[in-house]
Amino acid sequence: MIKITLPDGSVREYEAGVTAHQVAASISSGLAKAVVSAEVNGEVWDLMRPIQNDSSIKLLKFDDEGGKSTFWHSSAHLMAEAVEFYYPGAKFWVGPAVEHGFYYDIDLGGTKLSAEDLEKLEQKMKELAAQDNKFVRTEKPKAEAVSYFTEKGDEYKLDLLQGLNDGEITFYTQGKFTDLCRGPHIPSTGLIKAIKLTSLAGAYWKGDERNKQLTRIYGITFPKQQQLDDHLKMLEEAKLRDHRQLGKDLEIFAFDDDVGPGLPLWLPKGAALIEKLEELAKKNEKQQGYVRVKSPHIAKESMYIRSGHLPYYADSMFPPMELDGTKYYLKAMNCPHHHKIFAATPKSYRDLPLRLAEYGTCYRYEQSGELFGLMRVRSLQMNDAHIYCTKSQFEEEFMKVNELYVKYFKIFGIEKYVMRFSKHEPSKLGQKYIDNAQLWLETEEMVRNVLIKSGLPFKEVADEAAFYGPKIDIQIWSAIGREFTIATNQVDFAQAERFDLSFTNENNEKERPIIIHRAPLSTHERFIGFLLEHYAGKFPVWLAPEQVAILPISEKFTDFGKKVLAQLKDAGVEATLDERPEKIGRKIRDTELRKVPYMLVIGEKEMNENAVAVRRQGQGDQGVKPVNDFIEQLLSEIAEYR
């Protein structure tokens, strides 16, 4: 008998060779129907794979991350079977699950696919899925695997086999399709009920443009048709909310070839958004006792060697500049500069916690293929701060940082979020991570305890920590359910020693501070990109770069419009006056397209009564109000969020 430990800590005994599916069935028949794969000792397995030893298992449904990945990777194999049916001799490279679905890179021997071909393949996939063929896992000796793909003339799989040894090679077969694959897979194709092949692209073999270009087919599947329908609706809505298009239409930011890729230019309205976000951050940080600092955009190589960023982070930094025999790097992170600011004057325990904040501009060399609007850029302005505290102060400080995140979530209407607690991988100490096993365990336990005490939703993931300590990546979901990694909260137990940072404790002894890195509002680039999509460009009035548009019915009311404009600007409102000789209907339509929260229409009646006819974005006519009353109402609405 072997012992199976479930996520709730309960232990059940089964005969050796039991499968995760049998474990699920022993709990309930409903659970057995719902699960698609299982996490066995931290690794995702097929439900039908025998478990021979004592193990911890987590049963995965489609909604679980590992469940989706298994489902979509299996769907890639189903698609490959459909491709092989219509294009015998097609050769398959890799077919992974991705964030939304899957793709397969295929050598079709020169055949070009069209949208009509995708429909044909999609229909074939549905037929094959309905056959409910089992996914069968078979372990193969390397010699047999090499012989199989040599006979097929498949250079792609032979290339993959070069890096594998006996005991590491498995084949999967469903229906008439067999492929080299490590898995895992769902039990059978019948679980795949809804299918959509979404697009075609070219992809160089191994991502190298010197290699042959393969055909990449993207698709997505679900266990229910309604889930696919909802997903496709979300994609349509996402197109309307694409921050790149909205940023252009609303004149928020621009890119220019002469400036360079990944280097956004903030237009006046974008700069106004930035100022409002900085105002929000500075107000909240001041309330929590932060002090603001400034640091230069470049630094000597020696500082980044000392911090450890160059050995661990060199690929993400711009190449150095050399002057008078000394190398300088563009600042890729603010942390080392802040450590130097901490060290500039002696510190005692009475000075701690010390919270240093800066909206510092950093530069990171993202690969060209990874650049994406404001989400992946090479110039970024970060809502950065570093907290230097004692070990006894850590829990309270880390808790306050998390509370600040939650406060911002409420302000911006972010209802769904999760803290992704990233830990180290013990086998990579001294390579990817600072080599201090005991400190890693202690610090991770401290972070875990704070998260539990805070009552915040979180999940633990291995091998994703920063090189100097564990971190929390904050995952948030927009109004239409799109997921974003928006910010980070990191613990650093290495930099204090590297920079010889210390304070004098109560016993007049030198002690190292703990350092917390945090950035609740992310970078201006990523956060504004998120907000554009979250609000679909319709910013709340307190944040909108243009809050009020004044629309005279004709030119003879322009002077009155200028008076109203002056009153609004004196009150600190972002307002504009439309002096164009256009009809009022055209002015209203144009203002709606600019997504301005308030429109003030003025004509004879309004001028005589010192009033304005108020229209609200998306809500229409709000009636006529005295100018002063409208301003008072507007300022009250803005104040609610500040």
Residue, then its C-alpha position, 0 to 999 in steps of 0.5 A: m500500500i502507498k500513502i496519498t496526501l491530498p491538499d487538505g493534509s488528509v492521507r489515504e492509502y491505495e494499492a501501488g500503481v493507483t492512478a490520480h483518476q482512481v483517487a478522484a473516483s474514490i472521493s466522488s464520481g463528480l470529481a472524477k468527471a471534472v478533473v483533467s490532470a493531477e499534480v503529483n509531488g509538484e509535477v503535472w501528470d496524466l490522470m491515468r499514469p500509475i503512482q508507485n510510491d507515497s505521494s502528495i497529489k492535487l487533482l486539477k480541473f480545467d480552471d486550474e493553471g495546470g489543468k488548462s495547460t494539459f487540456w490545451h497541450s492535448s488539443a495541440h496534438l488533436m490539431a496535429e492529427a487533423v493536419e496529418f490527415y489532410y497533409p500526410g508527411a507533415k513534420f511537427w516541431v513543438g506544440p505547447a500550451v500558451e496563455h490563451g490556448f495552444y499552437y503547433d509549429i509545422d513543416l508543411g513542405g511548402t504548402k501555404l494555409s489559408a483561413e478556409d484551411l483553418e475551418k477545414l482543420e477545425q471541423k476535422m478536429k471536432e470529428l476526431a474529438a467526438q471519437d473519444n480516443k484515449f491518449v496513451r503514454t508509452e516509454k521508449p528506449k532512445a534507440e527505438a525512438v531514433s529509429y522511428f523518426t529516422e524512418k519517418g525522415d523527421e529531422y525535427k524530432l531527431d533534433l529533440l532526441q539528441g538532448l534526451n537519454d534512455g528513461e526520459i523518452t515518451f511517446y503519446t498516441q491518440g487515434k492515428f497520431t503518434d508523437l514524441c512528447r513528455g506530456p501530460h495529456i488529458p485522458s481522452t479527446g472526448l473531453i474537448k467539446a469546443i474548438k476554434l483555430t484562431s490564426l496563422a503565423g510564420a515561425y523560424w525553427k528554434g526561433d532562429e531566422r537562419n533556419k527554415q520558416l515553419t507554419r504556426i497554427y494557433g487555436i483554443t479549446f474548452p470543455k464547454q461551448q459556452q466557455l468558448d463563446d464567452h472567450l470569443k466575446m472577450l477577444e472582441e471586447a479586448k480588440l476595442r480596448d487594445h491600449r495601443q490603439l486607444g493610446k493613439d486615438l486618445e493621444i496618450f503616447a506615441f512611438d517614433d523610429d527616430v527615437g527607437p523601439g520600446l521608447p515611448l513618447w508621452l504626449p500632453k494627455g499622457a503626461a497629465l495621466i502620469e502627473k495624476l498617478e504620481e500625485l496619488a502615489k506621493k500623497n499615500e507614501k507621504q502618509q505612510g512616512y516615505v521620503r523622496v530621493k532622486s538618483p542619476h540615470i547612469a552609474k559605473e560598472s563597479m556598482y552593478i558588479r557589487s550589487g550582483h545585477l551584472p552577473y545575473y541581469a546583464d542580458s537585460m541591460f543596455p551595453p556599457m558606455e566607456l569614458d576615460g577608461t571607465k564603463y558606465y551603464l544606463k540604470a536598469m534598476n533603482c535599488p543600488h542607487h537607493h542603497k548608496i543613499f542609505a549608506a551616505t549617512p550613519k544610521s541608528y535603530r531610531d532611523l528605521p524603518l527608512r522608506l526611500a521612494e522615487y519615480g526613477t526612470c530605468y532602461r532595460y534592453e528587452q528583445s525586439g520580439e518581446l516589445f509590446g506597446l506600453m507593456r514591454v518597453r525599454s524605458l520605464q518610470m517605476n513607482d519604486a521604493h525601498i524600505y530598510c527595517t529591522k527584523s522585528q519591523f519586517e512583518e508590519e512593514f510588509m503588511k503595510v505594503n500589501e495594504l497599500y496594494v489593496k487600497y489602490f485596487k479599490i481606487f481603480g476598481i480592480e476586483k480580482y487579484v492574487m499574490r504570486f509568491s515566488k520562491h527559490e529553487p534549492s538546486k540553483l543556489g550559487q547560480k540563479y540565486i544567492d547561495n545561502a540556503q538558511l536565509w532563503l528558508e527563513t525569509e520565505e517563511m516570513v513572507r508566507n506568514v505575512l500573507i496568511k495573516s493578511g488574509l490575501p489570496f496567494k499561491e506559491v510558485a517555485d524557481e521564480a524568485a529574484f536572485y537576492g530573495p523571495k518576491i510577490d508578483i501581483q496578478i490582477w484582472s481587468a474589467i473584461g477578465r484579462e490577466f496582467t502582472i502589474a507589480t512586485n513586492q520583494v524581500d532582499f537579504a543579500q544587498a545589505e551585506r554586498f553594500d555593507l549597509s548597517f545601523t547601530n542597534e540598541n546595544n550599540e552594535k552594527e546590524r544589517p537591515i532587511i530591505i523590502h523592494r516594492a512598486p504598487l503602481s508598477t511603472h507608468e508604462r505598464f500601469i497606464g497600458f493596463l488602465l487604458e484597457h481596464y477602462a476602455g479609455k473612459f477614465p474616471v473623472w479624477l484621473a481623466p487627462e481631459q475632464v471637461a469639454i466646453l461646447p458652445i452652440s455657436e461662435k457668439f457664445t465663445d466668450f462666455g465659454k472662455k469665462v467658464l474655462a477660466q473658472l474651471k482651470d482656477a479650480g484645478v480642473e483639466a478643461t478645454l474649449d471647442e472653438r471650432p465653427e462646427k455644429i453642436g452635434r458634431k462637437i458632441r460626437d467628437t467629444e464622445l470619441r475622445k471619451v471626455p467625462y463631462m461636456l458642457v453645452i452652452g447657448e443663449k439660455e446658459m449664458n444669460e443664467n451663468a449656467v451650463a447644460v451638462r452631458r455625462q460620457g455614456q449617460g447623456d443629458q444631465g440637465v442645466k446647472p449653475v456654473n458654480d454648482f457644477i464645479e462644486q459637484l465636480l470637485s466633490e466627485i474628484a475628491e472621493y478618489r484622492 
